[in-house]
Amino acid sequence: MKKQLIILSIFISAFGGLIGCTSLDVTPLNQFTSASVWKDATLMQAYVTNIYTFIGYGEFNSTSGLSVLDDEAMWTNGATPIVQSTITSSNLDILGGSRFNYLLWDNLYSGIRQCNDFLENSASSPVAGQPMVQRMRGEAYFLRGYLYHNLMRVNGGIPLITKVYGLKDSTAIARNTFEETVNFIVRDADSAAALLPTVYTGADVGRATKGAALALKSRVLLYAASDLYNINPSHMPETGYTGGDRQARWTAARDAAKAVMDLGIYKLFAADPAPGDSTAANYANLFLSKTNEEVIFSRFTSVNAGAPNVGLWFNPNGYHGYGENSPIQQMVDAYEMKDGSKFSWGNPVHAAHPYENRDPRFYATVFYDGAHWKKRTSDGEVFDPVGIIQAFKTLKLPDGSTLPGIDTRNGPIENWNGSYPNYYLRKFVDPNNDHRSVAQEIPWPFFRYAEILLNYAEACIELTQYQDARDALNQIRRRAGMPEFTAALTGVPLRDEYRNERRIELAFEEHRFFDIRRWMIAPQVMNENAKGIEISVQGTNRADRSTYHDYSYKVIDVQTRHWDDKMYFIPIQFAEMNRNPLLKQNPGF
């Protein structure tokens, strides 16, 4: 075993990001050799805890998440290389820094190296037989599988490395096939599930569980059965299957989701709303509680450990927020009417009152003009004493003069942070938190039970098991306060309803970026410019919305977009291609 110095303080700093305020109280003393770490279960746990930092915080990783790169939102500062398909292997800076590093090779393989290091050394440790160490091996298998799953989602097949390389070892390794990559991740998930507990208590809450491992397996097998990897336009074994039984893949995906369901320990949060319950509030509160019965695996945050300030990032500029991850009109229009019918600008009633009688999840996800929020700061109260979003472009007064909405790029408060589409992200934002002075301690949900139900429904639809699919979907619809799907809905219409249901239920949770690719609908949804809304209204007093009348709504372009089929995958970074001559670049790059 090579002698290494391990700085324990690095490991301990990771506990705050994993388990928030209940982090383990282990005091760093000095430096420890690797030999001493592998003899001490407590030091080994610190080592494993550090690996969690490589999985990131999803949409909370930085001010903008993957939603700005698909048809959910836009990034105020750009992201044009992705949405205009101009990205190359040498200009991946849009995915660099801290913003999307949880999807890039250097970060992910650094985490994988630590997983391999732990799995190799813990196997021969004198404390290897301790239950705590076996559990940690389960965590390492899960984390390695999760990191490889992130690589797979953006690259396809990648080099599968299971050992730690030394400085003098050659790292020229060819990519494994997509099929080999899927099978490897599934094996890691199975290994993890066999070693991990179903639940934790106390300070260990937040670590990977058996359910998390099975949820990872469910997602990976669902992806593996999807169009992109089975049609495999490039016919490269690295980007998809070149043969085999697709029905068997859908069956495996269904069974993997059912395995999570059969654990019997997860259910939808506020699954059966009582008469008079606000289903919008139920949905909003799902994401504001640190733990609940729906969350399968999440990463906790702590103010003391630099929690992401999502309230500051997502709030409207009129509330001194940055207005990032601004929902675009395409996302807003995807929300159905409360009766289950589709919203349409061609419907005069819908067009006159576009924000009335919509799916309750809309009100828990999007800030729109007229949405009730919270009391403004003193400089904002002058213009709005009640706390209602003002996203109109112009308010025309009786004397012919006009005033802009507070929460716009022409408003009187930090207008440079105003949203271009004139919508803001409500989901994840705690109304009781003063985001200007303190960050929210809110966990990022990597896996939750609703995703498992959706995974199960998708596989059942493809297997023509329509009743099972509807039963799963109707659990989600019932929680949302939406009409349930009936037996008349089958085949392609059911599939299309399912896809929209997944889009709405998992909005801004970093699924849509991958869903539009694996379903191969990206050419349809990403060749359309991002849209926003321009609102004009008449009134006598900006502070009194009861005087407002004669609203006018105009859908506008806010960002030019273009899709090229090479964007089904991202390019392998130029530096990685130079380091490893055996790597094969993704098609189109």
C-alpha positions in Angstrom: 0.0 0.0 0.0 1.4 3.4 -1.0 1.9 5.8 1.9 -0.4 8.8 1.5 -1.2 11.8 3.7 -5.0 12.2 4.3 -6.1 15.6 5.5 -9.0 14.8 7.8 -10.4 18.3 7.9 -11.3 18.1 4.2 -13.4 15.0 4.9 -15.1 16.5 8.0 -16.0 19.7 6.0 -18.1 17.5 3.8 -20.4 16.4 6.6 -22.2 19.7 6.6 -23.2 19.3 3.0 -24.4 15.8 3.6 -26.4 16.0 6.8 -26.8 19.7 7.6 -27.0 20.8 11.2 -26.9 17.3 12.5 -23.4 16.6 11.1 -21.0 14.4 13.0 -18.8 16.1 15.4 -15.3 14.8 14.6 -12.5 17.2 15.3 -9.5 17.2 12.9 -6.3 16.7 14.8 -3.6 16.7 12.1 -2.7 14.6 9.1 -3.3 10.9 8.9 -1.5 8.3 6.7 -3.7 6.2 4.5 -2.7 3.2 6.5 -4.1 4.7 9.7 -7.4 5.6 7.9 -8.1 2.1 6.7 -7.7 0.8 10.3 -10.2 3.2 11.8 -13.9 3.0 10.9 -14.5 6.6 12.0 -11.8 7.9 9.6 -13.1 5.7 6.9 -16.6 7.2 7.3 -15.1 10.6 6.9 -13.5 9.4 3.7 -16.8 8.1 2.3 -18.6 11.3 3.4 -16.3 13.4 1.3 -17.3 11.4 -1.8 -20.8 12.8 -1.5 -19.4 16.2 -2.5 -18.9 15.0 -6.1 -22.6 14.4 -6.8 -23.3 18.1 -6.5 -26.6 19.8 -5.6 -28.6 19.4 -8.8 -30.4 22.6 -9.8 -28.9 24.1 -6.6 -25.3 23.6 -7.8 -25.2 27.2 -8.9 -27.4 30.1 -9.9 -28.7 28.2 -13.0 -29.3 24.5 -13.5 -30.0 22.2 -16.4 -33.5 23.6 -16.8 -32.0 26.6 -18.6 -30.6 24.2 -21.2 -34.0 22.7 -22.2 -37.5 23.9 -22.7 -38.2 24.8 -19.1 -36.3 27.9 -18.5 -33.6 30.3 -19.7 -30.5 31.6 -18.1 -30.3 35.4 -18.0 -26.6 35.4 -18.8 -26.7 33.1 -21.8 -26.1 29.3 -22.1 -26.2 29.9 -25.8 -23.5 27.3 -26.8 -25.9 24.6 -25.6 -29.3 25.9 -26.7 -27.9 27.0 -30.1 -25.9 23.8 -30.6 -22.6 25.6 -31.1 -20.8 23.9 -28.3 -17.5 22.1 -29.1 -15.1 19.9 -27.1 -12.9 22.9 -26.4 -15.6 25.4 -25.3 -17.3 23.5 -22.5 -16.9 26.4 -20.2 -20.7 26.6 -20.0 -20.4 23.4 -18.1 -17.3 24.3 -16.2 -16.5 26.0 -13.0 -19.0 25.1 -10.2 -22.1 25.3 -12.4 -22.2 21.9 -14.0 -19.0 20.2 -12.9 -21.1 17.3 -11.6 -21.5 16.3 -15.2 -17.9 16.7 -16.3 -15.2 14.0 -16.6 -12.5 15.5 -14.3 -14.9 15.9 -11.4 -16.7 12.6 -11.8 -13.6 10.5 -12.3 -12.1 12.2 -9.3 -15.1 11.0 -7.3 -14.9 7.5 -8.9 -11.2 7.3 -8.0 -12.1 7.8 -4.3 -14.8 5.2 -4.5 -12.4 2.7 -6.0 -9.8 3.6 -3.4 -12.3 3.0 -0.6 -13.6 -0.3 -2.1 -10.1 -1.6 -2.6 -8.7 -0.7 0.8 -11.8 -1.4 2.9 -11.9 -5.0 1.6 -8.5 -5.7 3.2 -9.0 -3.5 6.3 -8.6 -5.1 9.7 -12.1 -3.7 10.5 -13.6 -4.9 7.2 -16.1 -7.2 9.0 -17.7 -4.4 11.1 -21.3 -3.7 10.0 -20.5 0.0 9.8 -17.7 -0.7 7.3 -19.9 -3.0 5.2 -22.6 -0.3 5.1 -19.9 2.2 3.9 -19.0 -0.2 1.2 -22.6 -0.1 0.1 -22.4 3.7 0.0 -19.3 3.6 -2.1 -20.9 1.2 -4.6 -23.9 3.5 -4.8 -21.8 6.7 -5.2 -19.7 5.1 -7.9 -22.8 3.9 -9.7 -24.4 7.4 -9.4 -21.2 9.1 -10.7 -21.0 6.7 -13.7 -24.7 7.2 -14.3 -24.0 11.0 -14.7 -21.3 10.3 -17.1 -23.5 7.9 -19.1 -26.4 10.3 -19.3 -24.3 12.9 -21.1 -21.7 10.8 -22.9 -23.1 7.3 -23.4 -20.6 4.5 -22.9 -17.5 5.6 -21.0 -14.3 4.0 -19.7 -15.2 1.8 -16.7 -12.4 2.0 -14.2 -12.4 -0.1 -11.0 -8.9 0.4 -9.7 -6.8 3.3 -8.5 -4.1 4.3 -11.0 -0.7 5.5 -9.8 1.2 8.4 -11.3 3.3 6.1 -13.5 0.4 4.0 -14.7 -1.0 4.4 -18.2 -4.6 5.8 -18.3 -5.1 5.2 -22.0 -8.3 3.3 -21.8 -11.0 2.9 -24.5 -14.6 3.7 -23.9 -16.8 0.7 -22.9 -20.0 0.2 -24.9 -23.2 1.7 -23.8 -24.5 -1.8 -22.9 -21.5 -2.6 -20.7 -21.9 0.8 -19.0 -25.5 0.2 -18.2 -24.8 -3.3 -16.9 -21.9 -2.1 -14.7 -24.0 0.6 -13.1 -26.8 -1.9 -12.4 -24.3 -4.3 -10.8 -23.0 -1.4 -8.5 -26.6 -0.6 -7.6 -27.4 -4.2 -6.8 -24.2 -4.5 -4.7 -25.1 -1.3 -2.9 -28.7 -2.5 -2.2 -27.4 -5.7 -0.7 -25.3 -3.8 1.9 -27.3 -0.7 2.7 -30.1 -0.3 5.3 -33.6 0.9 4.3 -33.5 3.8 6.8 -31.2 5.7 9.0 -31.6 7.6 12.2 -29.9 10.6 13.8 -26.8 12.0 12.3 -26.7 9.4 9.5 -29.9 10.5 7.9 -29.0 11.7 4.4 -26.7 8.8 3.5 -27.5 6.4 0.7 -30.1 3.7 1.5 -31.2 0.5 -0.1 -34.1 2.5 -1.7 -31.6 5.0 -3.2 -29.6 2.2 -4.8 -32.8 0.6 -6.3 -34.0 4.0 -7.5 -30.7 4.5 -9.3 -31.2 1.1 -10.9 -34.7 2.0 -11.9 -33.6 5.3 -13.6 -30.7 3.7 -15.5 -32.8 0.8 -16.8 -35.6 3.2 -17.9 -33.0 5.2 -19.8 -31.6 2.1 -21.3 -34.9 1.1 -22.8 -35.6 4.5 -24.3 -35.6 5.5 -28.0 -32.2 7.3 -28.2 -30.2 4.2 -27.1 -32.3 1.7 -29.0 -32.7 3.6 -32.3 -29.1 4.7 -31.8 -28.8 6.9 -34.8 -25.0 6.8 -35.0 -24.9 3.0 -34.7 -21.9 3.4 -32.4 -21.8 0.8 -29.6 -20.7 3.6 -27.3 -23.9 5.6 -27.9 -26.5 2.8 -27.7 -27.5 -0.8 -28.3 -26.6 -2.5 -31.5 -29.0 -5.4 -31.0 -30.9 -7.3 -28.3 -34.5 -7.5 -27.1 -36.0 -4.1 -26.4 -39.1 -5.5 -24.8 -36.9 -7.3 -22.3 -35.3 -3.9 -21.5 -38.8 -2.4 -20.8 -39.6 -5.3 -18.6 -36.4 -4.8 -16.6 -37.2 -1.1 -16.2 -40.7 -1.9 -15.0 -39.4 -4.6 -12.6 -36.8 -2.2 -11.2 -39.3 0.5 -10.5 -41.7 -2.1 -8.9 -38.8 -3.2 -6.6 -38.7 0.2 -5.1 -42.5 0.4 -4.8 -42.5 -3.0 -3.1 -40.2 -1.9 -0.3 -43.3 -0.4 1.2 -41.5 2.5 2.9 -42.1 5.3 0.5 -45.3 7.1 -0.5 -46.3 10.4 -2.0 -46.2 13.4 0.3 -49.8 14.5 1.1 -51.0 11.7 -1.1 -54.7 12.0 -0.4 -55.7 15.6 0.0 -58.7 16.2 2.1 -61.6 18.4 0.9 -60.5 22.0 1.2 -56.8 21.2 1.2 -54.6 23.4 -1.0 -53.0 20.9 -3.3 -50.7 23.7 -4.6 -49.5 24.3 -1.0 -49.0 20.5 -0.5 -46.8 20.4 -3.6 -44.8 23.5 -2.6 -44.3 22.1 0.9 -42.9 18.8 -0.4 -39.7 20.6 -1.4 -39.4 22.7 1.7 -39.3 19.9 4.3 -36.0 18.4 5.1 -37.3 14.8 5.2 -40.6 13.3 4.3 -42.1 10.0 3.2 -41.6 10.7 -0.5 -37.9 11.5 -0.6 -35.7 8.5 -1.3 -32.4 10.3 -1.5 -31.5 13.9 -1.1 -28.5 15.9 -0.2 -28.9 18.2 2.8 -27.5 21.7 3.0 -26.4 23.8 5.9 -25.8 27.5 6.3 -22.6 26.7 8.2 -21.4 24.6 5.2 -22.2 27.1 2.5 -25.8 26.2 1.7 -26.9 27.3 -1.8 -29.0 30.5 -1.5 -31.8 29.4 -3.8 -34.1 32.1 -2.5 -31.7 34.8 -3.6 -31.1 33.1 -6.9 -34.7 32.4 -7.9 -36.7 35.3 -6.4 -37.9 38.2 -8.6 -35.7 41.2 -8.8 -38.4 43.3 -7.1 -37.7 41.1 -4.0 -33.9 41.7 -4.5 -33.5 38.3 -6.2 -31.4 37.4 -9.2 -34.3 36.0 -11.3 -32.3 33.0 -12.5 -33.8 29.8 -13.9 -36.7 31.9 -15.3 -39.5 29.7 -16.6 -40.2 30.2 -20.3 -43.7 30.4 -21.9 -43.4 26.9 -23.3 -43.2 25.5 -19.8 -46.0 27.7 -18.5 -48.3 26.6 -21.4 -47.6 22.9 -20.6 -49.7 23.2 -17.4 -53.2 21.9 -18.1 -56.4 23.6 -17.1 -57.8 22.5 -13.7 -60.4 20.3 -15.5 -57.6 18.4 -17.3 -58.0 20.1 -20.7 -55.1 21.6 -22.6 -54.3 25.3 -22.3 -54.5 27.1 -25.6 -53.9 30.7 -26.6 -56.4 30.0 -29.4 -59.1 29.7 -26.8 -60.5 33.2 -26.1 -61.3 32.4 -22.4 -57.8 31.0 -21.8 -56.1 33.9 -23.7 -58.0 36.5 -21.7 -57.2 34.9 -18.3 -54.1 32.8 -18.9 -53.3 32.2 -15.2 -56.7 31.2 -13.9 -57.9 27.7 -13.3 -54.7 25.9 -14.0 -53.1 22.8 -12.7 -52.4 23.6 -8.9 -48.8 22.6 -9.4 -48.4 25.7 -11.7 -49.1 28.0 -8.7 -46.5 26.2 -6.6 -43.9 26.3 -9.4 -44.1 29.6 -11.2 -44.3 33.3 -10.2 -46.4 35.1 -12.8 -48.0 38.5 -13.0 -50.6 38.8 -10.2 -49.3 35.9 -8.1 -49.5 36.5 -4.4 -46.1 36.2 -2.6 -44.9 37.9 0.6 -44.4 41.3 2.0 -41.7 43.3 0.2 -38.8 45.2 1.7 -39.4 48.8 2.5 -38.1 50.1 -0.9 -40.6 47.7 -2.6 -43.6 48.4 -0.4 -43.8 51.9 -1.8 -44.8 50.3 -5.1 -46.6 47.3 -3.8 -47.9 47.3 -0.2 -49.6 43.8 -0.5 -46.9 41.5 -2.0 -48.1 40.6 -5.5 -45.8 39.9 -8.4 -45.8 42.8 -11.0 -44.5 41.3 -14.2 -46.4 43.6 -16.6 -44.4 45.6 -19.1 -46.6 48.7 -18.8 -49.4 50.0 -16.6 -51.2 52.8 -18.5 -52.5 55.5 -16.2 -55.5 57.8 -17.0 -53.2 60.7 -17.9 -51.6 58.6 -20.6 -48.3 58.0 -18.7 -47.0 54.5 -18.1 -45.3 52.6 -15.3 -43.3 49.4 -15.5 -43.9 46.4 -13.2 -41.6 46.2 -10.3 -40.5 42.7 -11.2 -39.3 43.4 -14.7 -36.2 44.6 -16.4 -37.6 48.1 -16.5 -38.6 48.1 -12.9 -37.3 50.5 -10.2 -35.5 47.8 -8.1 -32.4 46.0 -9.5 -33.8 45.9 -13.0 -30.7 44.2 -14.3 -31.8 41.1 -12.5 -35.2 41.1 -14.1 -36.5 38.0 -16.0 -36.6 38.1 -19.8 -39.6 35.8 -20.1 -41.3 37.8 -17.2 -41.7 34.6 -15.1 -39.8 33.5 -12.0 -39.2 30.2 -10.3 -41.4 29.7 -7.3 -40.6 26.0 -6.6 -38.0 25.4 -3.8 -38.3 29.0 -2.5 -39.3 29.3 1.2 -41.6 32.4 1.7 -40.5 32.5 5.4 -36.8 32.9 4.7 -35.0 36.2 4.4 -32.9 35.3 1.4 -30.9 38.5 1.5 -29.4 37.7 4.9 -29.4 33.9 5.2 -29.5 31.0 2.8 -32.2 28.3 2.9 -31.3 25.0 4.4 -33.2 23.0 1.8 -32.2 19.5 0.5 -31.9 18.7 -3.2 -34.0 15.7 -4.1 -32.0 13.3 -6.2 -34.7 10.6 -6.1 -38.3 10.7 -4.9 -41.2 8.3 -5.0 -43.1 10.3 -7.7 -40.2 9.6 -10.1 -40.4 5.9 -9.4 -44.2 5.9 -10.1 -43.5 7.7 -13.4 -40.7 5.3 -14.3 -43.1 2.4 -13.7 -45.9 4.0 -15.7 -43.6 4.7 -18.7 -42.4 1.1 -18.8 -46.0 -0.2 -18.4 -47.2 1.9 -21.3 -44.5 0.6 -23.6 -45.4 -3.0 -22.5 -49.1 -2.1 -23.2 -50.0 -2.7 -19.6 -52.2 0.4 -19.6 -54.2 -0.1 -16.4 -51.1 -0.5 -14.3 -49.7 2.7 -15.9 -52.9 4.6 -15.2 -53.0 3.4 -11.6 -49.5 4.8 -11.0 -50.1 8.1 -12.8 -53.4 8.6 -11.0 -51.7 8.5 -7.6 -49.7 11.6 -8.7 -52.7 13.2 -10.4 -54.8 12.7 -7.2 -52.2 14.3 -5.0 -52.0 17.2 -7.4 -55.8 17.7 -7.4 -56.1 16.9 -11.1 -58.7 14.7 -12.8 -57.6 11.1 -13.0 -57.0 9.3 -16.4 -59.8 7.0 -17.4 -59.8 3.6 -19.1 -60.4 5.2 -22.4 -56.9 6.5 -22.4 -54.5 4.0 -24.0 -51.7 3.7 -26.6 -50.0 6.9 -28.0 -52.5 9.3 -26.3 -51.7 7.8 -22.9 -48.0 8.0 -23.7 -48.3 11.7 -24.6 -50.3 12.4 -21.5 -47.7 10.6 -19.4 -44.9 12.6 -20.9 -46.5 15.9 -20.1 -47.4 14.6 -16.6 -43.7 13.8 -16.0 -42.7 17.2 -17.4 -45.0 18.9 -14.9 -44.5 16.7 -11.8 -40.7 16.7 -12.1 -40.3 20.3 -13.4 -37.0 21.9 -12.6 -35.6 18.7 -11.0 -33.1 18.1 -13.8 -35.1 15.4 -15.7 -36.4 17.3 -18.7 -32.9 17.8 -20.2 -32.4 14.1 -20.4 -36.0 13.2 -21.2 -36.2 15.3 -24.4 -33.0 13.5 -25.5 -33.9 9.9 -24.6 -37.4 10.3 -26.2 -35.8 12.0 -29.2 -38.2 14.9 -29.1 -35.5 17.5 -28.8 -35.6 18.5 -32.5 -39.2 19.5 -32.0 -38.9 21.4 -28.7 -35.5 22.9 -29.0 -35.8 24.3 -32.6 -38.3 26.8 -31.3 -37.1 30.0 -29.8 -37.7 30.4 -26.1 -40.8 32.4 -25.5 -41.9 34.9 -22.8 -44.9 37.1 -22.1 -45.4 40.8 -22.6 -48.3 42.2 -20.6 -50.0 45.6 -20.8 -52.7 46.8 -18.5 -54.6 49.9 -17.6 -55.2 51.2 -14.1 -55.3 54.2 -11.8 -52.8 53.2 -9.0 -49.9 50.8 -9.3 -50.2 49.9 -5.6 -53.9 48.9 -5.9 -54.4 46.1 -8.4 -58.2 46.4 -7.9 -58.0 49.3 -10.3 -56.4 47.3 -13.0 -58.4 46.4 -16.2 -58.1 45.7 -19.9 -55.2 43.3 -19.7 -53.4 42.5 -23.0 -51.0 39.5 -23.4 -48.5 39.0 -26.1 -46.2 36.0 -26.5 -42.7 37.1 -27.4 -39.3 35.6 -28.4 -36.8 35.9 -25.6 -33.9 33.7 -26.7 -32.9 32.3 -30.1 -32.5 28.5 -30.1 -31.4 25.9 -32.6 -31.1 22.1 -32.3 -28.4 19.9 -34.0 -28.6 16.2 -33.5 -25.1 16.1 -32.3 -26.5 17.6 -29.1 -28.0 14.3 -28.0 -24.7 13.9 -26.2 -22.1 16.4 -25.1 -18.6 16.2 -26.5 -15.8 14.7 -24.5 -13.6 17.5 -23.4 -10.7 18.3 -25.6 -8.2 18.0 -22.8 -9.5 14.5 -22.1 -9.2 13.5 -25.8 -5.6 14.7 -25.8 -4.7 12.8 -22.6 -6.2 9.5 -23.8 -5.6 8.6 -27.5 -7.9 5.6 -27.2 -11.0 7.7 -26.6 -13.6 7.9 -29.4 -15.4 11.3 -29.6 -19.2 11.5 -29.6 -20.8 11.8 -33.1 -20.9 15.3 -34.6 -17.9 16.6 -32.7 
